[in-house]
């Protein structure tokens, strides 16, 4: 099975604003900019953090049973 990846589903110009997991397309996360004007760096960090947390809680337990070679 392929490793789950972050996939951007919505953009605001060059700013990613919504993502999904390639293994769980029902899981989506939307960035919440702290100001009226979204910042690319802030949105990217929020989305990456949300995906990392999702991956740790949902997919990491699946990987823990695998034997490393």
Rosetta blueprint (number, residue, H / E / L):
1 X L
2 X L
3 X L
4 X L
5 X L
6 X E
7 X E
8 X E
9 X E
10 X E
11 X E
12 X E
13 X L
14 X L
15 X E
16 X E
17 X E
18 X E
19 X E
20 X E
21 X E
22 X L
23 X L
24 X L
25 X L
26 X L
27 X L
28 X E
29 X E
30 X E
31 X L
32 X L
33 X L
34 X L
35 X L
36 X L
37 X L
38 X L
39 X L
40 X H
41 X H
42 X H
43 X H
44 X H
45 X H
46 X H
47 X H
48 X H
49 X H
50 X H
51 X H
52 X H
53 X H
54 X H
55 X H
56 X H
57 X H
58 X H
59 X H
60 X H
61 X H
62 X H
63 X H
64 X L
65 X L
66 X L
67 X L
68 X L
69 X L
